[in-house]
Amino acid sequence: TSSSPYSDSQFDAWNEQIKELEQKTNSFISILPISDKININHATVEFLSNKTITNTLKRKTSMTSSFQEYRFKHGISLDFSGHYQDFFTDPSFLEHTSPWSWCNINNSDLFVIELLLSSDNNEQVIQHIKQSRAENEMITSIGRLPDLNKAEDVGILATASLYNVNYIEESLLWGIIEYIGSFTDKKRSIANPESVYTVIIAERRENEITPEALVNILKPEIQPHPIFSYLGTITWFWKITISTSSTTLEAVICKVPAPENPLYTGNITKSPFIELPYSVNEPLHVILPDDKSMYYQVVSMRTYNE
C-alpha cells in the first residue's frame, strides 16, 4: 500500500507486491497511471496555448479557433486519435494526452461543463461557476454548488487536482508551472517557477511527494490556490492489464474518496465493488490505502483471447 494514503508514487509498496502476485498467479500484471496527462476534451484553449504545452503536444497553433469550434460541434470523445488528429502535427500527441480524468470545475473549459450540465436544468449552477471564475474564486466542493441536479454525467465533475506531481512527465509539469507562473495576479501566480520545477523533479526522484511536501515546495500566497486544481499527489485513473497464456483483461479504474476522506468533495456516488475475472480485485486492493478512505469504480473493461 501507499506510504501515504494521499499520495501515489513509484515508492509505493504495491509495486513490489504486484511482482509477487505475478509469480503467485503465473500471469503478467501491469498497473499504469493514465490520468496524469492532458485531457484535451476538457482543457481550455488558453491552457493549450501555453508554449511548452503546445510544443509537447505538437499542436497546430494555426487551428486554435477551429479547434474550439470543432469541440462545440462534435463534443468530446474517448478516441483521441480519431477525434482530434487533425489538430496536431504528429500522432505522438497521444503519448501526452488521456481521455481519463476528472473534469475539474475550476480549470476545465466552460463549454464542456455546460455540456455535462445542460440537460439537467442546472442553469443556476452554470451561472455560479461563471461568476466564481469572473471573481477569481475557487470552488472547493461540488456538493456546495447551488441546486445541483446530480445527473449521472455530473459524476466526472470534481474539484480534485488533475495531475500527480509524482508521475506527470517533466515537460507537462513545467508547462503547468509556467502557465500558472504567467498569471498577472501575483497572489494567484507562483513565484520562482523555474526553482519550483527543479525542486519537484529532484524531490520526486528520491522520495514520494506528499500533500504537505507539495505545499512547502509551492509556497502559495493564498488558499485555495489555482495551481492545486492542476497539481496534486494522487493519480485518480489507472489502467490494469492482466494476461495469462490465453486471455488478457484490461480495466480502467478510478480511485474515489470516501465521504470521511478530507479529499471528498461530493463529486461521485459510491458504487459496489465489481466482481471481475482473473482476481482483478486483488491487484486493485493493493493500490488502495489501508484505512479504506478510498474505494474504486471500474469505468471500462474488456477481455480478449490471445
C-alpha positions as CSV (number, residue, x, y, z in Angstrom):
1,T,0.0,0.0,0.0
2,S,1.0,3.6,-0.4
3,S,3.4,5.2,2.1
4,S,0.8,7.9,2.4
5,P,-3.0,7.4,1.7
6,Y,-3.0,10.8,0.0
7,S,-0.1,10.2,-2.4
8,D,0.8,7.8,-5.2
9,S,4.3,7.2,-6.5
10,Q,7.0,4.8,-7.6
11,F,7.9,4.3,-4.0
12,D,4.6,2.7,-3.0
13,A,4.9,-0.9,-1.8
14,W,2.3,-2.2,-4.3
15,N,5.0,-2.0,-7.0
16,E,6.7,-4.9,-5.3
17,Q,3.5,-6.7,-4.3
18,I,2.5,-6.8,-7.9
19,K,5.6,-8.8,-8.8
20,E,4.8,-11.3,-6.0
21,L,1.3,-11.5,-7.3
22,E,2.5,-12.3,-10.8
23,Q,4.6,-15.2,-9.6
24,K,1.7,-16.4,-7.4
25,T,-0.8,-16.4,-10.3
26,N,1.6,-17.2,-13.1
27,S,0.4,-14.1,-15.1
28,F,1.5,-10.7,-16.3
29,I,0.1,-7.8,-14.3
30,S,0.5,-4.2,-15.2
31,I,-0.9,-1.2,-13.3
32,L,-0.2,2.1,-15.0
33,P,-1.2,5.7,-14.1
34,I,-3.2,7.1,-17.0
35,S,-4.7,10.4,-15.8
36,D,-1.5,12.4,-15.3
37,K,-1.7,13.6,-18.9
38,I,-3.6,16.4,-20.7
39,N,-7.3,15.7,-21.3
40,I,-7.9,17.7,-24.4
41,N,-11.6,17.1,-24.1
42,H,-11.6,19.4,-21.1
43,A,-8.6,21.7,-21.3
44,T,-9.1,25.4,-22.1
45,V,-7.7,26.8,-25.3
46,E,-5.8,29.3,-23.2
47,F,-4.0,26.5,-21.3
48,L,-3.3,24.5,-24.5
49,S,-1.8,27.7,-26.0
50,N,1.0,27.7,-23.4
51,K,4.2,27.4,-25.3
52,T,5.5,24.3,-23.6
53,I,2.2,22.5,-23.7
54,T,1.8,23.4,-27.4
55,N,5.3,22.2,-28.2
56,T,4.9,19.0,-26.2
57,L,1.6,18.1,-27.9
58,K,2.8,19.3,-31.3
59,R,-0.4,21.3,-31.6
60,K,-1.2,23.2,-34.8
61,T,-1.4,26.8,-33.5
62,S,-2.9,28.0,-36.7
63,M,-6.0,26.0,-35.9
64,T,-6.7,27.3,-32.4
65,S,-10.1,28.9,-33.2
66,S,-11.2,25.9,-35.3
67,F,-10.3,23.6,-32.5
68,Q,-12.7,25.2,-30.2
69,E,-15.4,25.3,-32.9
70,Y,-14.8,21.6,-33.5
71,R,-15.3,20.7,-29.9
72,F,-18.5,22.8,-29.8
73,K,-19.8,21.0,-32.9
74,H,-18.6,17.4,-32.2
75,G,-18.4,17.2,-28.4
76,I,-15.9,15.1,-26.5
77,S,-14.6,11.6,-27.2
78,L,-12.6,8.8,-25.6
79,D,-11.0,8.2,-29.0
80,F,-8.4,11.0,-29.3
81,S,-6.7,9.5,-32.3
82,G,-9.8,9.6,-34.5
83,H,-11.4,12.7,-32.9
84,Y,-8.5,15.2,-32.7
85,Q,-5.8,14.1,-35.0
86,D,-6.2,17.0,-37.5
87,F,-5.2,19.5,-34.8
88,F,-1.8,18.0,-34.2
89,T,1.2,17.7,-36.4
90,D,2.3,14.3,-35.2
91,P,0.4,11.3,-33.7
92,S,2.8,11.4,-30.8
93,F,0.4,13.8,-29.1
94,L,-1.4,10.6,-28.0
95,E,1.6,9.9,-25.7
96,H,1.0,13.1,-23.7
97,T,-2.8,13.1,-23.6
98,S,-5.5,10.9,-22.0
99,P,-9.3,11.0,-22.0
100,W,-9.3,9.5,-18.5
101,S,-9.6,12.3,-15.9
102,W,-12.0,14.2,-13.8
103,C,-13.4,17.4,-15.3
104,N,-12.1,20.0,-12.8
105,I,-14.8,22.6,-12.3
106,N,-12.2,25.3,-11.7
107,N,-10.0,24.9,-14.7
108,S,-11.9,23.0,-17.4
109,D,-13.3,24.8,-20.4
110,L,-16.7,26.1,-19.6
111,F,-18.1,24.6,-22.8
112,V,-17.6,21.0,-21.5
113,I,-19.0,21.9,-18.1
114,E,-22.1,23.3,-19.7
115,L,-22.2,20.3,-22.0
116,L,-22.3,18.0,-18.9
117,L,-24.9,20.1,-17.1
118,S,-27.0,21.4,-20.0
119,S,-29.7,18.7,-20.0
120,D,-30.4,18.8,-16.3
121,N,-31.8,22.2,-15.5
122,N,-28.5,23.4,-13.9
123,E,-28.6,27.0,-15.2
124,Q,-28.1,28.4,-11.7
125,V,-25.0,26.1,-11.2
126,I,-23.5,27.3,-14.5
127,Q,-24.0,30.9,-13.6
128,H,-22.4,30.3,-10.2
129,I,-19.4,28.8,-11.9
130,K,-19.1,31.7,-14.3
131,Q,-19.4,34.2,-11.5
132,S,-16.7,32.4,-9.5
133,R,-14.3,32.5,-12.4
134,A,-15.0,36.1,-13.1
135,E,-14.2,36.9,-9.4
136,N,-11.2,34.6,-9.4
137,E,-12.7,32.4,-6.7
138,M,-12.0,28.7,-6.4
139,I,-14.9,26.3,-5.9
140,T,-13.8,23.8,-3.2
141,S,-16.7,21.3,-3.2
142,I,-19.1,20.1,-5.9
143,G,-21.5,19.4,-3.1
144,R,-21.7,23.1,-2.3
145,L,-22.9,24.2,-5.7
146,P,-26.4,25.7,-5.5
147,D,-29.3,23.4,-6.5
148,L,-27.2,21.0,-8.4
149,N,-29.3,18.5,-10.3
150,K,-27.0,15.5,-10.0
151,A,-27.4,13.6,-13.2
152,E,-25.1,10.6,-13.9
153,D,-22.8,12.5,-16.1
154,V,-22.2,15.1,-13.4
155,G,-20.1,12.4,-11.7
156,I,-17.0,13.3,-13.6
157,L,-17.1,16.9,-12.3
158,A,-14.7,17.4,-9.4
159,T,-12.5,19.8,-7.6
160,A,-9.7,17.4,-7.2
161,S,-6.2,18.1,-8.6
162,L,-5.9,16.7,-12.1
163,Y,-2.2,15.7,-12.2
164,N,0.0,13.8,-9.8
165,V,3.4,15.6,-9.4
166,N,5.0,12.2,-8.7
167,Y,4.1,10.8,-12.1
168,I,3.4,13.6,-14.6
169,E,6.0,13.8,-17.3
170,E,8.5,16.6,-16.9
171,S,7.5,18.7,-19.9
172,L,3.9,18.8,-18.9
173,L,4.8,19.6,-15.3
174,W,6.9,22.5,-16.5
175,G,4.1,23.7,-18.8
176,I,1.6,23.8,-15.9
177,I,4.0,25.6,-13.6
178,E,5.0,28.0,-16.4
179,Y,1.3,28.6,-17.2
180,I,0.3,29.4,-13.6
181,G,3.5,31.5,-13.2
182,S,2.4,33.7,-16.0
183,F,-0.7,34.9,-14.2
184,T,-0.6,38.7,-13.7
185,D,-2.3,38.4,-10.3
186,K,0.7,37.6,-8.2
187,K,-1.3,36.0,-5.4
188,R,-2.7,33.5,-7.9
189,S,0.6,33.0,-9.6
190,I,3.7,31.1,-8.5
191,A,6.9,32.8,-7.5
192,N,10.2,31.5,-9.0
193,P,8.6,28.9,-11.3
194,E,11.9,27.6,-12.5
195,S,13.1,26.9,-8.9
196,V,9.7,25.2,-8.1
197,Y,10.0,22.9,-11.1
198,T,13.6,22.0,-10.3
199,V,12.8,21.2,-6.7
200,I,9.8,19.0,-7.6
201,I,11.9,17.0,-10.1
202,A,14.7,16.5,-7.7
203,E,12.5,15.6,-4.8
204,R,10.4,13.0,-6.6
205,R,13.5,11.1,-7.8
206,E,14.4,10.4,-4.2
207,N,11.1,10.5,-2.2
208,E,7.3,10.4,-2.6
209,I,6.0,13.9,-2.6
210,T,3.1,14.2,-0.1
211,P,0.4,16.9,0.0
212,E,2.3,18.6,2.9
213,A,5.6,18.5,1.0
214,L,3.9,19.9,-2.2
215,V,2.5,22.9,-0.2
216,N,6.0,23.5,1.2
217,I,7.5,23.5,-2.3
218,L,4.9,25.7,-3.9
219,K,4.5,28.1,-1.0
220,P,1.2,29.6,-2.3
221,E,0.2,33.0,-1.1
222,I,-3.5,32.2,-0.9
223,Q,-5.6,29.1,-0.2
224,P,-7.2,27.7,-2.2
225,H,-4.7,28.4,-4.9
226,P,-5.4,27.7,-8.6
227,I,-2.3,25.6,-9.0
228,F,-3.8,22.9,-6.8
229,S,-6.6,22.5,-9.3
230,Y,-3.8,21.2,-11.6
231,L,-1.2,19.7,-9.4
232,G,-1.7,17.2,-6.5
233,T,-0.2,14.0,-5.3
234,I,-2.9,11.4,-6.3
235,T,-3.4,9.6,-9.6
236,W,-7.1,9.1,-10.0
237,F,-7.3,6.8,-13.0
238,W,-5.3,3.7,-13.6
239,K,-5.1,1.0,-16.3
240,I,-4.8,-2.6,-15.1
241,T,-3.8,-5.3,-17.5
242,I,-3.7,-8.9,-16.6
243,S,-2.6,-11.5,-19.1
244,T,-2.5,-15.3,-18.8
245,S,-1.3,-17.7,-21.5
246,S,-4.7,-17.5,-23.3
247,T,-6.5,-14.4,-22.2
248,T,-5.9,-10.7,-21.5
249,L,-8.1,-8.4,-19.4
250,E,-7.8,-4.6,-19.4
251,A,-9.7,-2.5,-16.9
252,V,-9.7,1.3,-16.3
253,I,-10.5,2.2,-12.7
254,C,-10.8,5.4,-10.8
255,K,-10.0,6.0,-7.2
256,V,-12.8,7.7,-5.3
257,P,-12.5,9.5,-2.0
258,A,-14.9,8.1,0.7
259,P,-17.1,10.7,2.5
260,E,-14.8,10.6,5.5
261,N,-11.8,11.4,3.4
262,P,-10.6,15.1,3.6
263,L,-10.4,15.0,-0.2
264,Y,-14.0,14.1,-0.6
265,T,-16.0,16.8,-2.5
266,G,-19.3,15.0,-3.0
267,N,-18.4,14.5,-6.7
268,I,-19.4,10.9,-7.2
269,T,-21.7,8.4,-5.7
270,K,-20.2,5.2,-4.2
271,S,-20.9,2.1,-6.2
272,P,-20.4,-1.5,-5.0
273,F,-17.2,-3.4,-5.8
274,I,-17.4,-5.2,-9.1
275,E,-16.6,-8.9,-9.3
276,L,-14.0,-9.3,-12.0
277,P,-12.4,-12.4,-13.5
278,Y,-8.7,-13.4,-13.0
279,S,-8.6,-12.0,-9.5
280,V,-8.6,-8.4,-10.7
281,N,-9.8,-7.4,-7.2
282,E,-6.5,-8.5,-5.7
283,P,-4.3,-6.1,-7.7
284,L,-6.9,-3.4,-7.2
285,H,-6.8,-3.7,-3.5
286,V,-3.0,-3.3,-3.3
287,I,-3.2,0.2,-4.6
288,L,-5.9,1.3,-2.1
289,P,-4.9,2.7,1.3
290,D,-5.4,0.5,4.3
291,D,-7.7,3.0,6.0
292,K,-10.3,2.5,3.3
293,S,-10.6,6.2,2.8
294,M,-10.9,5.5,-0.9
295,Y,-12.7,2.9,-3.0
296,Y,-12.7,2.4,-6.7
297,Q,-15.0,2.3,-9.6
298,V,-14.4,0.3,-12.8
299,V,-15.2,2.7,-15.7
300,S,-14.1,0.5,-18.6
301,M,-13.3,-3.2,-19.1
302,R,-12.6,-5.6,-21.9
303,T,-11.2,-9.1,-22.4
304,Y,-9.8,-10.8,-25.4
305,N,-8.2,-14.1,-26.3
306,E,-4.6,-14.3,-27.4
